[in-house]
Amino acid sequence: MIAPDTRAITRSFTRFVAAVVAYDVLVILFGAWVRITGSGAGCGDHWPTCHGQFLPRAPSVATVIEFTHRVTSSLSLVLAVILVVWARRIFPSGHSVRRAAWGALIFVSAEAALGALLVLRGLVAIDGSVERAVVVGLHLVNTYGLLGCCALCWLASSGTALGSEAWPRRLRSHIVGVVALLLLIGATGAVTALGDTLFPIPPASSGGLLAHVSEGLSSGQHFLVRLRVLHPVVAVVGGALLLVLAVRVRRSSRPTVALASDLVFALVFAQWALGAANIWLGAPGWMQLAHLALADLLWMTFVVLAAELRGEPD
């Protein structure tokens, strides 16, 4: 039996993890705002300093935005370190909370490395190179890794045992397929958002939504414009596969599985609606942020659902 004071400490840790998750999502959204405002070069090609200074003097608006993002991102790293230290103090060796906390620290460190790469390679502001598109896609996948580890850390500290049980054979390939497609959706979404920023599109005309999507397929268009059609297609396929999974596990005896599957179901339809509105309205910055925030929430909800499905009977 867990002593009352230990339970209180564990609850405090769980609340701290939830706060870290919320903060990390805000930092991720602020990073998107840096791209939307074209402020990625606000500190020049210097990193970790800003224009060669630790505290920029007489900064421009772009410098303030970029420097603020660097400061808030650095705090994410500090919070991840605290997460690991605290987890080591209150959970035994080999506990799933410890593993998840270490995973969060590794991914947030990789986030910093990818951010530094973007700056030092000049893959910011108006750069529309293939290299930037690849790094941006990897950045999003790494972000999902960070949020996934944080979600698992919260779940395990809440009392859910994340043991070594495998997924039931009837669901295994389905879950793996959803993971792969969600990562692909995220990566293509990040590349599409980059294209929407560098090559703004007008709101949809009377030709309709599908015509609006296909307008950029001309061979004379920049590759970022031509790639715009890929994300909606992958999002529809991946979302449909996720909906099927939610329906298949809805009748689980575990209340958390039923709740997570219902939430996944609602979030998929909400994402489809936001995606269509994003295309129709010409991808305004506020809509891109809403779409990204919902994508992060959907990913974390799926991670919790997938974790809860381990050990389910075949």
ZADO-1210 file (C-alpha; in nm, 4 decimals, padded with zeros to 6 digits):
<atoms>
<atom x="00.0000" y="00.0000" z="00.0000" code="MET" pos="1"/>
<atom x="00.1313" y="00.3438" z="-00.0924" code="ILE" pos="2"/>
<atom x="00.1749" y="00.5809" z="00.2010" code="ALA" pos="3"/>
<atom x="-00.0454" y="00.8956" z="00.1949" code="PRO" pos="4"/>
<atom x="00.2526" y="01.1295" z="00.1599" code="ASP" pos="5"/>
<atom x="00.3888" y="00.9213" z="-00.1303" code="THR" pos="6"/>
<atom x="00.0519" y="00.9371" z="-00.3051" code="ARG" pos="7"/>
<atom x="00.0503" y="01.3146" z="-00.2651" code="ALA" pos="8"/>
<atom x="00.4008" y="01.3408" z="-00.4130" code="ILE" pos="9"/>
<atom x="00.2981" y="01.1212" z="-00.7053" code="THR" pos="10"/>
<atom x="-00.0100" y="01.3334" z="-00.7700" code="ARG" pos="11"/>
<atom x="00.2088" y="01.6435" z="-00.7654" code="SER" pos="12"/>
<atom x="00.4403" y="01.4817" z="-01.0188" code="PHE" pos="13"/>
<atom x="00.1450" y="01.3935" z="-01.2429" code="THR" pos="14"/>
<atom x="00.0204" y="01.7531" z="-01.2298" code="ARG" pos="15"/>
<atom x="00.3715" y="01.8723" z="-01.3115" code="PHE" pos="16"/>
<atom x="00.3841" y="01.6447" z="-01.6168" code="VAL" pos="17"/>
<atom x="00.0483" y="01.7842" z="-01.7326" code="ALA" pos="18"/>
<atom x="00.1856" y="02.1369" z="-01.6937" code="ALA" pos="19"/>
<atom x="00.4972" y="02.0423" z="-01.8912" code="VAL" pos="20"/>
<atom x="00.2812" y="01.9013" z="-02.1708" code="VAL" pos="21"/>
<atom x="00.0732" y="02.2203" z="-02.1864" code="ALA" pos="22"/>
<atom x="00.3858" y="02.4349" z="-02.1866" code="TYR" pos="23"/>
<atom x="00.5542" y="02.2274" z="-02.4586" code="ASP" pos="24"/>
<atom x="00.2466" y="02.2581" z="-02.6815" code="VAL" pos="25"/>
<atom x="00.2568" y="02.6370" z="-02.6383" code="LEU" pos="26"/>
<atom x="00.6274" y="02.6396" z="-02.7308" code="VAL" pos="27"/>
<atom x="00.5511" y="02.4285" z="-03.0391" code="ILE" pos="28"/>
<atom x="00.2757" y="02.6694" z="-03.1436" code="LEU" pos="29"/>
<atom x="00.5070" y="02.9646" z="-03.0854" code="PHE" pos="30"/>
<atom x="00.7647" y="02.7960" z="-03.3085" code="GLY" pos="31"/>
<atom x="00.5009" y="02.7797" z="-03.5802" code="ALA" pos="32"/>
<atom x="00.4315" y="03.1491" z="-03.5236" code="TRP" pos="33"/>
<atom x="00.8023" y="03.2189" z="-03.5822" code="VAL" pos="34"/>
<atom x="00.7657" y="03.0552" z="-03.9251" code="ARG" pos="35"/>
<atom x="00.4343" y="03.2247" z="-04.0033" code="ILE" pos="36"/>
<atom x="00.5763" y="03.5698" z="-03.9272" code="THR" pos="37"/>
<atom x="00.9011" y="03.4997" z="-04.1150" code="GLY" pos="38"/>
<atom x="01.1026" y="03.5667" z="-03.8000" code="SER" pos="39"/>
<atom x="01.3313" y="03.2633" z="-03.8184" code="GLY" pos="40"/>
<atom x="01.6249" y="03.4816" z="-03.9215" code="ALA" pos="41"/>
<atom x="01.5558" y="03.7297" z="-03.6424" code="GLY" pos="42"/>
<atom x="01.8844" y="03.6402" z="-03.4727" code="CYS" pos="43"/>
<atom x="02.0833" y="03.6100" z="-03.7937" code="GLY" pos="44"/>
<atom x="02.2861" y="03.2927" z="-03.8491" code="ASP" pos="45"/>
<atom x="02.4046" y="03.2855" z="-03.4869" code="HIS" pos="46"/>
<atom x="02.3192" y="03.0115" z="-03.2401" code="TRP" pos="47"/>
<atom x="02.2862" y="02.9941" z="-02.9428" code="PRO" pos="48"/>
<atom x="02.3620" y="03.3671" z="-02.9326" code="THR" pos="49"/>
<atom x="02.1431" y="03.6225" z="-03.1094" code="CYS" pos="50"/>
<atom x="02.3404" y="03.8351" z="-03.3551" code="HIS" pos="51"/>
<atom x="02.6469" y="03.7293" z="-03.1574" code="GLY" pos="52"/>
<atom x="02.4999" y="03.8619" z="-02.8309" code="GLN" pos="53"/>
<atom x="02.3423" y="03.6763" z="-02.5414" code="PHE" pos="54"/>
<atom x="02.0933" y="03.9602" z="-02.4988" code="LEU" pos="55"/>
<atom x="02.0208" y="04.1456" z="-02.8246" code="PRO" pos="56"/>
<atom x="02.0363" y="04.5250" z="-02.8125" code="ARG" pos="57"/>
<atom x="01.7770" y="04.7416" z="-02.9931" code="ALA" pos="58"/>
<atom x="01.6073" y="04.4318" z="-03.1397" code="PRO" pos="59"/>
<atom x="01.3650" y="04.4356" z="-03.4296" code="SER" pos="60"/>
<atom x="01.0234" y="04.2714" z="-03.4045" code="VAL" pos="61"/>
<atom x="01.1578" y="03.9615" z="-03.5804" code="ALA" pos="62"/>
<atom x="01.4475" y="03.9447" z="-03.3354" code="THR" pos="63"/>
<atom x="01.2133" y="03.9712" z="-03.0365" code="VAL" pos="64"/>
<atom x="00.9973" y="03.6883" z="-03.1721" code="ILE" pos="65"/>
<atom x="01.2901" y="03.4576" z="-03.2514" code="GLU" pos="66"/>
<atom x="01.4758" y="03.5357" z="-02.9281" code="PHE" pos="67"/>
<atom x="01.1602" y="03.4766" z="-02.7222" code="THR" pos="68"/>
<atom x="01.1158" y="03.1399" z="-02.8916" code="HIS" pos="69"/>
<atom x="01.4729" y="03.0440" z="-02.8054" code="ARG" pos="70"/>
<atom x="01.4245" y="03.1398" z="-02.4415" code="VAL" pos="71"/>
<atom x="01.0970" y="02.9494" z="-02.4079" code="THR" pos="72"/>
<atom x="01.2478" y="02.6481" z="-02.5866" code="SER" pos="73"/>
<atom x="01.5419" y="02.6518" z="-02.3456" code="SER" pos="74"/>
<atom x="01.2973" y="02.6388" z="-02.0567" code="LEU" pos="75"/>
<atom x="01.1452" y="02.3264" z="-02.2137" code="SER" pos="76"/>
<atom x="01.4860" y="02.1629" z="-02.1834" code="LEU" pos="77"/>
<atom x="01.5124" y="02.2697" z="-01.8188" code="VAL" pos="78"/>
<atom x="01.1660" y="02.1268" z="-01.7461" code="LEU" pos="79"/>
<atom x="01.2637" y="01.7972" z="-01.9105" code="ALA" pos="80"/>
<atom x="01.5712" y="01.7750" z="-01.6868" code="VAL" pos="81"/>
<atom x="01.3533" y="01.8393" z="-01.3803" code="ILE" pos="82"/>
<atom x="01.1165" y="01.5685" z="-01.5043" code="LEU" pos="83"/>
<atom x="01.3984" y="01.3130" z="-01.5173" code="VAL" pos="84"/>
<atom x="01.5447" y="01.4100" z="-01.1791" code="VAL" pos="85"/>
<atom x="01.2049" y="01.4036" z="-01.0075" code="TRP" pos="86"/>
<atom x="01.1097" y="01.0710" z="-01.1700" code="ALA" pos="87"/>
<atom x="01.4356" y="00.9157" z="-01.0470" code="ARG" pos="88"/>
<atom x="01.3652" y="01.0332" z="-00.6933" code="ARG" pos="89"/>
<atom x="01.0124" y="00.8917" z="-00.6539" code="ILE" pos="90"/>
<atom x="00.9930" y="00.5946" z="-00.8932" code="PHE" pos="91"/>
<atom x="01.2044" y="00.2764" z="-00.8730" code="PRO" pos="92"/>
<atom x="01.4675" y="00.1770" z="-01.1275" code="SER" pos="93"/>
<atom x="01.3170" y="00.0445" z="-01.4495" code="GLY" pos="94"/>
<atom x="00.9784" y="00.2086" z="-01.3901" code="HIS" pos="95"/>
<atom x="00.7972" y="00.3180" z="-01.7063" code="SER" pos="96"/>
<atom x="00.7744" y="00.6767" z="-01.5758" code="VAL" pos="97"/>
<atom x="01.1534" y="00.6943" z="-01.5690" code="ARG" pos="98"/>
<atom x="01.1814" y="00.5597" z="-01.9232" code="ARG" pos="99"/>
<atom x="00.9219" y="00.8050" z="-02.0535" code="ALA" pos="100"/>
<atom x="01.0913" y="01.0968" z="-01.8764" code="ALA" pos="101"/>
<atom x="01.4282" y="01.0059" z="-02.0279" code="TRP" pos="102"/>
<atom x="01.2599" y="00.9792" z="-02.3678" code="GLY" pos="103"/>
<atom x="01.1173" y="01.3303" z="-02.3271" code="ALA" pos="104"/>
<atom x="01.4629" y="01.4663" z="-02.2408" code="LEU" pos="105"/>
<atom x="01.6195" y="01.2976" z="-02.5437" code="ILE" pos="106"/>
<atom x="01.3540" y="01.4302" z="-02.7806" code="PHE" pos="107"/>
<atom x="01.3612" y="01.7855" z="-02.6427" code="VAL" pos="108"/>
<atom x="01.7415" y="01.7821" z="-02.6836" code="SER" pos="109"/>
<atom x="01.6944" y="01.6710" z="-03.0435" code="ALA" pos="110"/>
<atom x="01.4442" y="01.9563" z="-03.0859" code="GLU" pos="111"/>
<atom x="01.7143" y="02.2021" z="-02.9849" code="ALA" pos="112"/>
<atom x="01.9632" y="02.0399" z="-03.2236" code="ALA" pos="113"/>
<atom x="01.7200" y="02.0565" z="-03.5168" code="LEU" pos="114"/>
<atom x="01.6382" y="02.4197" z="-03.4360" code="GLY" pos="115"/>
<atom x="02.0095" y="02.5009" z="-03.4308" code="ALA" pos="116"/>
<atom x="02.0542" y="02.3221" z="-03.7642" code="LEU" pos="117"/>
<atom x="01.7814" y="02.5320" z="-03.9252" code="LEU" pos="118"/>
<atom x="01.9487" y="02.8537" z="-03.8090" code="VAL" pos="119"/>
<atom x="02.3104" y="02.7616" z="-03.8793" code="LEU" pos="120"/>
<atom x="02.2262" y="02.6279" z="-04.2257" code="ARG" pos="121"/>
<atom x="02.0180" y="02.9356" z="-04.3075" code="GLY" pos="122"/>
<atom x="01.7023" y="02.7256" z="-04.3496" code="LEU" pos="123"/>
<atom x="01.4760" y="03.0025" z="-04.2228" code="VAL" pos="124"/>
<atom x="01.2732" y="03.3036" z="-04.3387" code="ALA" pos="125"/>
<atom x="01.2214" y="03.2813" z="-04.7183" code="ILE" pos="126"/>
<atom x="01.4364" y="02.9715" z="-04.7808" code="ASP" pos="127"/>
<atom x="01.2345" y="02.7194" z="-04.9824" code="GLY" pos="128"/>
<atom x="01.4953" y="02.4470" z="-05.0319" code="SER" pos="129"/>
<atom x="01.4440" y="02.0725" z="-05.0247" code="VAL" pos="130"/>
<atom x="01.6821" y="02.0592" z="-04.7288" code="GLU" pos="131"/>
<atom x="01.4585" y="02.2867" z="-04.5255" code="ARG" pos="132"/>
<atom x="01.1511" y="02.0817" z="-04.6155" code="ALA" pos="133"/>
<atom x="01.3229" y="01.7617" z="-04.4994" code="VAL" pos="134"/>
<atom x="01.4426" y="01.9150" z="-04.1715" code="VAL" pos="135"/>
<atom x="01.1001" y="02.0695" z="-04.1049" code="VAL" pos="136"/>
<atom x="00.9370" y="01.7295" z="-04.1563" code="GLY" pos="137"/>
<atom x="01.1874" y="01.5634" z="-03.9214" code="LEU" pos="138"/>
<atom x="01.1291" y="01.8429" z="-03.6706" code="HIS" pos="139"/>
<atom x="00.7585" y="01.7611" z="-03.6570" code="LEU" pos="140"/>
<atom x="00.8198" y="01.3866" z="-03.6211" code="VAL" pos="141"/>
<atom x="01.0605" y="01.4592" z="-03.3360" code="ASN" pos="142"/>
<atom x="00.7983" y="01.6859" z="-03.1775" code="THR" pos="143"/>
<atom x="00.5543" y="01.3953" z="-03.1834" code="TYR" pos="144"/>
<atom x="00.8182" y="01.1839" z="-03.0100" code="GLY" pos="145"/>
<atom x="00.8482" y="01.4452" z="-02.7350" code="LEU" pos="146"/>
<atom x="00.4730" y="01.4769" z="-02.6858" code="LEU" pos="147"/>
<atom x="00.4282" y="01.0997" z="-02.6970" code="GLY" pos="148"/>
<atom x="00.6843" y="01.0467" z="-02.4214" code="CYS" pos="149"/>
<atom x="00.5237" y="01.3186" z="-02.2108" code="CYS" pos="150"/>
<atom x="00.1811" y="01.1594" z="-02.2593" code="ALA" pos="151"/>
<atom x="00.3172" y="00.8194" z="-02.1525" code="LEU" pos="152"/>
<atom x="00.4906" y="00.9776" z="-01.8531" code="CYS" pos="153"/>
<atom x="00.1609" y="01.1325" z="-01.7441" code="TRP" pos="154"/>
<atom x="-00.0296" y="00.8081" z="-01.8007" code="LEU" pos="155"/>
<atom x="00.2189" y="00.5912" z="-01.6101" code="ALA" pos="156"/>
<atom x="00.2415" y="00.8340" z="-01.3185" code="SER" pos="157"/>
<atom x="-00.1387" y="00.8323" z="-01.2995" code="SER" pos="158"/>
<atom x="-00.1300" y="00.4645" z="-01.2077" code="GLY" pos="159"/>
<atom x="-00.1524" y="00.2867" z="-01.5427" code="THR" pos="160"/>
<atom x="00.1011" y="00.0058" z="-01.5663" code="ALA" pos="161"/>
<atom x="00.2947" y="00.0362" z="-01.8929" code="LEU" pos="162"/>
<atom x="00.4534" y="-00.3054" z="-01.8880" code="GLY" pos="163"/>
<atom x="00.6016" y="-00.5180" z="-02.1606" code="SER" pos="164"/>
<atom x="00.2686" y="-00.6675" z="-02.2726" code="GLU" pos="165"/>
<atom x="00.2256" y="-00.6780" z="-02.6478" code="ALA" pos="166"/>
<atom x="-00.0697" y="-00.5470" z="-02.8402" code="TRP" pos="167"/>
<atom x="-00.3253" y="-00.8164" z="-02.9247" code="PRO" pos="168"/>
<atom x="-00.2445" y="-00.9826" z="-03.2565" code="ARG" pos="169"/>
<atom x="-00.5763" y="-00.8758" z="-03.4057" code="ARG" pos="170"/>
<atom x="-00.4815" y="-00.5088" z="-03.3542" code="LEU" pos="171"/>
<atom x="-00.1034" y="-00.5091" z="-03.3887" code="ARG" pos="172"/>
<atom x="-00.0691" y="-00.4355" z="-03.7606" code="SER" pos="173"/>
<atom x="-00.3560" y="-00.1865" z="-03.7413" code="HIS" pos="174"/>
<atom x="-00.1891" y="00.0135" z="-03.4612" code="ILE" pos="175"/>
<atom x="00.1513" y="00.0088" z="-03.6331" code="VAL" pos="176"/>
<atom x="-00.0122" y="00.1295" z="-03.9541" code="GLY" pos="177"/>
<atom x="-00.1836" y="00.4155" z="-03.7716" code="VAL" pos="178"/>
<atom x="00.1470" y="00.5183" z="-03.6080" code="VAL" pos="179"/>
<atom x="00.3210" y="00.5286" z="-03.9461" code="ALA" pos="180"/>
<atom x="00.0408" y="00.7245" z="-04.1104" code="LEU" pos="181"/>
<atom x="00.0092" y="00.9761" z="-03.8263" code="LEU" pos="182"/>
<atom x="00.3823" y="01.0466" z="-03.8452" code="LEU" pos="183"/>
<atom x="00.3526" y="01.0859" z="-04.2238" code="LEU" pos="184"/>
<atom x="00.0513" y="01.3144" z="-04.1821" code="ILE" pos="185"/>
<atom x="00.2460" y="01.5290" z="-03.9373" code="GLY" pos="186"/>
<atom x="00.5547" y="01.5500" z="-04.1579" code="ALA" pos="187"/>
<atom x="00.3574" y="01.6339" z="-04.4736" code="THR" pos="188"/>
<atom x="00.1515" y="01.8830" z="-04.2749" code="GLY" pos="189"/>
<atom x="00.4672" y="02.0621" z="-04.1620" code="ALA" pos="190"/>
<atom x="00.5959" y="02.0784" z="-04.5202" code="VAL" pos="191"/>
<atom x="00.2566" y="02.1993" z="-04.6433" code="THR" pos="192"/>
<atom x="00.2494" y="02.4705" z="-04.3774" code="ALA" pos="193"/>
<atom x="00.5945" y="02.5813" z="-04.4921" code="LEU" pos="194"/>
<atom x="00.4669" y="02.6066" z="-04.8477" code="GLY" pos="195"/>
<atom x="00.1590" y="02.7995" z="-04.7340" code="ASP" pos="196"/>
<atom x="00.3880" y="03.0488" z="-04.5608" code="THR" pos="197"/>
<atom x="00.6346" y="03.0963" z="-04.8459" code="LEU" pos="198"/>
<atom x="00.3756" y="03.0809" z="-05.1246" code="PHE" pos="199"/>
<atom x="00.0482" y="03.2185" z="-04.9823" code="PRO" pos="200"/>
<atom x="-00.2697" y="03.0987" z="-05.1463" code="ILE" pos="201"/>
<atom x="-00.5871" y="03.3047" z="-05.1899" code="PRO" pos="202"/>
<atom x="-00.9177" y="03.1874" z="-05.0402" code="PRO" pos="203"/>
<atom x="-01.1006" y="02.9290" z="-05.2517" code="ALA" pos="204"/>
<atom x="-01.2895" y="03.0652" z="-05.5493" code="SER" pos="205"/>
<atom x="-01.6172" y="02.9500" z="-05.6975" code="SER" pos="206"/>
<atom x="-01.4352" y="02.6567" z="-05.8557" code="GLY" pos="207"/>
<atom x="-01.4778" y="02.4614" z="-05.5328" code="GLY" pos="208"/>
<atom x="-01.2485" y="02.3097" z="-05.2744" code="LEU" pos="209"/>
<atom x="-01.1100" y="02.0279" z="-05.4904" code="LEU" pos="210"/>
<atom x="-01.0315" y="02.2678" z="-05.7713" code="ALA" pos="211"/>
<atom x="-00.8567" y="02.4895" z="-05.5200" code="HIS" pos="212"/>
<atom x="-00.6365" y="02.1992" z="-05.4037" code="VAL" pos="213"/>
<atom x="-00.5463" y="02.1002" z="-05.7590" code="SER" pos="214"/>
<atom x="-00.4519" y="02.4533" z="-05.8703" code="GLU" pos="215"/>
<atom x="-00.0957" y="02.4048" z="-05.7509" code="GLY" pos="216"/>
<atom x="-00.0278" y="02.0832" z="-05.9462" code="LEU" pos="217"/>
<atom x="00.1047" y="02.2645" z="-06.2505" code="SER" pos="218"/>
<atom x="00.4578" y="02.1560" z="-06.3442" code="SER" pos="219"/>
<atom x="00.5660" y="02.5201" z="-06.3376" code="GLY" pos="220"/>
<atom x="00.4925" y="02.5550" z="-05.9685" code="GLN" pos="221"/>
<atom x="00.7508" y="02.5336" z="-05.6883" code="HIS" pos="222"/>
<atom x="00.7785" y="02.1832" z="-05.5409" code="PHE" pos="223"/>
<atom x="00.6347" y="02.3058" z="-05.2086" code="LEU" pos="224"/>
<atom x="00.3234" y="02.4222" z="-05.3925" code="VAL" pos="225"/>
<atom x="00.2867" y="02.0938" z="-05.5821" code="ARG" pos="226"/>
<atom x="00.3231" y="01.8951" z="-05.2586" code="LEU" pos="227"/>
<atom x="00.0198" y="02.0652" z="-05.1062" code="ARG" pos="228"/>
<atom x="-00.2128" y="01.7996" z="-05.2443" code="VAL" pos="229"/>
<atom x="-00.0262" y="01.5199" z="-05.0643" code="LEU" pos="230"/>
<atom x="-00.1162" y="01.6185" z="-04.7086" code="HIS" pos="231"/>
<atom x="-00.4979" y="01.6206" z="-04.7481" code="PRO" pos="232"/>
<atom x="-00.4874" y="01.2785" z="-04.9170" code="VAL" pos="233"/>
<atom x="-00.2709" y="01.1222" z="-04.6472" code="VAL" pos="234"/>
<atom x="-00.4792" y="01.2909" z="-04.3759" code="ALA" pos="235"/>
<atom x="-00.8023" y="01.1418" z="-04.5098" code="VAL" pos="236"/>
<atom x="-00.6538" y="00.7908" z="-04.5387" code="VAL" pos="237"/>
<atom x="-00.4820" y="00.8034" z="-04.2006" code="GLY" pos="238"/>
<atom x="-00.7851" y="00.9531" z="-04.0297" code="GLY" pos="239"/>
<atom x="-01.0097" y="00.6832" z="-04.1739" code="ALA" pos="240"/>
<atom x="-00.7756" y="00.4083" z="-04.0496" code="LEU" pos="241"/>
<atom x="-00.7732" y="00.5692" z="-03.7047" code="LEU" pos="242"/>
<atom x="-01.1539" y="00.5876" z="-03.7004" code="LEU" pos="243"/>
<atom x="-01.1763" y="00.2170" z="-03.7805" code="VAL" pos="244"/>
<atom x="-00.9392" y="00.1421" z="-03.4914" code="LEU" pos="245"/>
<atom x="-01.1492" y="00.3548" z="-03.2542" code="ALA" pos="246"/>
<atom x="-01.4626" y="00.1648" z="-03.3565" code="VAL" pos="247"/>
<atom x="-01.2903" y="-00.1740" z="-03.3161" code="ARG" pos="248"/>
<atom x="-01.1801" y="-00.1072" z="-02.9564" code="VAL" pos="249"/>
<atom x="-01.4830" y="00.0953" z="-02.8425" code="ARG" pos="250"/>
<atom x="-01.6385" y="-00.2002" z="-02.6573" code="ARG" pos="251"/>
<atom x="-01.3293" y="-00.2670" z="-02.4460" code="SER" pos="252"/>
<atom x="-01.3880" y="-00.3501" z="-02.0803" code="SER" pos="253"/>
<atom x="-01.1434" y="-00.0736" z="-01.9842" code="ARG" pos="254"/>
<atom x="-01.3221" y="00.2611" z="-01.9369" code="PRO" pos="255"/>
<atom x="-01.0094" y="00.4542" z="-02.0369" code="THR" pos="256"/>
<atom x="-00.9991" y="00.2748" z="-02.3731" code="VAL" pos="257"/>
<atom x="-01.3627" y="00.3611" z="-02.4428" code="ALA" pos="258"/>
<atom x="-01.3056" y="00.7233" z="-02.3415" code="LEU" pos="259"/>
<atom x="-00.9885" y="00.7585" z="-02.5496" code="ALA" pos="260"/>
<atom x="-01.1524" y="00.5977" z="-02.8533" code="SER" pos="261"/>
<atom x="-01.4480" y="00.8378" z="-02.8288" code="ASP" pos="262"/>
<atom x="-01.2103" y="01.1331" z="-02.8046" code="LEU" pos="263"/>
<atom x="-01.0078" y="01.0077" z="-03.1009" code="VAL" pos="264"/>
<atom x="-01.3286" y="00.9736" z="-03.3020" code="PHE" pos="265"/>
<atom x="-01.4293" y="01.3339" z="-03.2294" code="ALA" pos="266"/>
<atom x="-01.0808" y="01.4747" z="-03.2908" code="LEU" pos="267"/>
<atom x="-01.0435" y="01.3090" z="-03.6318" code="VAL" pos="268"/>
<atom x="-01.3633" y="01.4706" z="-03.7599" code="PHE" pos="269"/>
<atom x="-01.2627" y="01.8030" z="-03.6045" code="ALA" pos="270"/>
<atom x="-00.9253" y="01.7839" z="-03.7811" code="GLN" pos="271"/>
<atom x="-01.0866" y="01.7059" z="-04.1143" code="TRP" pos="272"/>
<atom x="-01.3166" y="02.0067" z="-04.0721" code="ALA" pos="273"/>
<atom x="-01.0267" y="02.2354" z="-03.9747" code="LEU" pos="274"/>
<atom x="-00.8155" y="02.1055" z="-04.2640" code="GLY" pos="275"/>
<atom x="-01.0901" y="02.1780" z="-04.5158" code="ALA" pos="276"/>
<atom x="-01.1452" y="02.5241" z="-04.3653" code="ALA" pos="277"/>
<atom x="-00.7711" y="02.5876" z="-04.3722" code="ASN" pos="278"/>
<atom x="-00.7592" y="02.5175" z="-04.7463" code="ILE" pos="279"/>
<atom x="-01.0777" y="02.7127" z="-04.8161" code="TRP" pos="280"/>
<atom x="-00.9598" y="03.0220" z="-04.6273" code="LEU" pos="281"/>
<atom x="-00.6113" y="03.0228" z="-04.7777" code="GLY" pos="282"/>
<atom x="-00.4283" y="02.8920" z="-04.4674" code="ALA" pos="283"/>
<atom x="-00.4356" y="03.2031" z="-04.2437" code="PRO" pos="284"/>
<atom x="-00.1871" y="03.1955" z="-03.9578" code="GLY" pos="285"/>
<atom x="-00.4459" y="03.1567" z="-03.6799" code="TRP" pos="286"/>
<atom x="-00.6015" y="02.8604" z="-03.8602" code="MET" pos="287"/>
<atom x="-00.2621" y="02.6939" z="-03.9025" code="GLN" pos="288"/>
<atom x="-00.2045" y="02.7246" z="-03.5273" code="LEU" pos="289"/>
<atom x="-00.5459" y="02.5762" z="-03.4467" code="ALA" pos="290"/>
<atom x="-00.4847" y="02.2887" z="-03.6892" code="HIS" pos="291"/>
<atom x="-00.1438" y="02.2191" z="-03.5319" code="LEU" pos="292"/>
<atom x="-00.2779" y="02.2334" z="-03.1756" code="ALA" pos="293"/>
<atom x="-00.5526" y="01.9849" z="-03.2594" code="LEU" pos="294"/>
<atom x="-00.3007" y="01.7595" z="-03.4351" code="ALA" pos="295"/>
<atom x="-00.0864" y="01.7538" z="-03.1197" code="ASP" pos="296"/>
<atom x="-00.3913" y="01.6690" z="-02.9063" code="LEU" pos="297"/>
<atom x="-00.4994" y="01.3926" z="-03.1450" code="LEU" pos="298"/>
<atom x="-00.1508" y="01.2393" z="-03.1457" code="TRP" pos="299"/>
<atom x="-00.1261" y="01.2361" z="-02.7652" code="MET" pos="300"/>
<atom x="-00.4754" y="01.0899" z="-02.7337" code="THR" pos="301"/>
<atom x="-00.3832" y="00.8127" z="-02.9758" code="PHE" pos="302"/>
<atom x="-00.0618" y="00.7427" z="-02.7810" code="VAL" pos="303"/>
<atom x="-00.2660" y="00.7022" z="-02.4623" code="VAL" pos="304"/>
<atom x="-00.5148" y="00.4784" z="-02.6445" code="LEU" pos="305"/>
<atom x="-00.2374" y="00.2627" z="-02.7903" code="ALA" pos="306"/>
<atom x="-00.0722" y="00.2295" z="-02.4486" code="ALA" pos="307"/>
<atom x="-00.3999" y="00.1267" z="-02.2880" code="GLU" pos="308"/>
<atom x="-00.4517" y="-00.1387" z="-02.5565" code="LEU" pos="309"/>
<atom x="-00.1380" y="-00.3288" z="-02.4518" code="ARG" pos="310"/>
<atom x="-00.2373" y="-00.6511" z="-02.2835" code="GLY" pos="311"/>
<atom x="-00.5899" y="-00.6502" z="-02.4260" code="GLU" pos="312"/>
<atom x="-00.7164" y="-01.0041" z="-02.4951" code="PRO" pos="313"/>
<atom x="-00.7077" y="-01.1324" z="-02.8513" code="ASP" pos="314"/>
</atoms>
